[in-house]
Amino acid sequence: MKITKINHIGIAVTSIDEALKIYTDVLGLKVQSMEVVPEQKVRTAIIPVGESKIELLESTDPEGTIAKFIEKQGEGIHHMALEVDDVQAALGVLTGKGMALIDQKPRKGVENTQIAFLHPKGTRRVLLELVES
Amino acid sequence: MKITKINHIGIAVTSIDEALKIYTDVLGLKVQSMEVVPEQKVRTAIIPVGESKIELLESTDPEGTIAKFIEKQGEGIHHMALEVDDVQAALGVLTGKGMALIDQKPRKGVENTQIAFLHPKGTRRVLLELVES
């Protein structure tokens, strides 16, 4: 398993429109795209920063993961996504090393990526996502 | 103010030695350096990932910022650091835009960088650091 870069940092927000004022108006970054991911019950704004991205995440459903996260601990950094060349293979390696997974197999992420989340109980409470572009 | 990349992601841990098992043994990343930053009351491990780094932060003092963070909400992602060419100039721009700052002027970070933290009350609870390499 080879990790090549930080693909993105996911940030949970109650309102993408409000959050964008910080990232664009104040910090001067640009939005690359906006996308709704029904499977994840989120609306996202993708903001490139060097080779990485900031991914703002707004829940589209009060029962969604992001809504629950904000309800529990407020807005803030939600996860870190690491890019790998092959998510399926990486999950095999991690399982072999005894890591707990949220996703046993890759699923579809934004921008046609394949993604999988590791369980934070094995990563000292850091929610890690693997991304294959 | 031009943000060029994510300089690093800071992760608060109770034990760098324990956390490194995840990042090196499991994920296959390599430690570039370890450093104590007395001004910040932390011991750090720097782990390069592409053009960015993961910075593990272990408190050297029960009264330090990282110790307080962990006491309040447990281990996890602590901050996101964005690289700029001139921290001093960036702070001037941000102040002009009404942003609250933790550091009114740049101070010394790891690896001889100049850094400054913005106040999370202005960034929807994301602790943002600016770094000039």
Interface residues (C-beta under 8 A of the other chain):
Chain A: M1 K2 I3 T4 K5 I6 I9 I11 V13 E18 A19 I22 D25 V26 L27 G28 L29 V49 G50 E51 S52 I54 Q73 G74 E75 G76 I77 H79 M80 L82 E83 L94 K97 M99 G122 T123 R124 R125 V126
Chain B: M1 K2 I3 T4 K5 I6 I9 I11 V13 E18 A19 I22 D25 V26 L27 G28 L29 V49 G50 E51 S52 I54 Q73 G74 E75 G76 I77 H79 M80 L82 E83 L94 K97 M99 G122 T123 R124 R125 V126
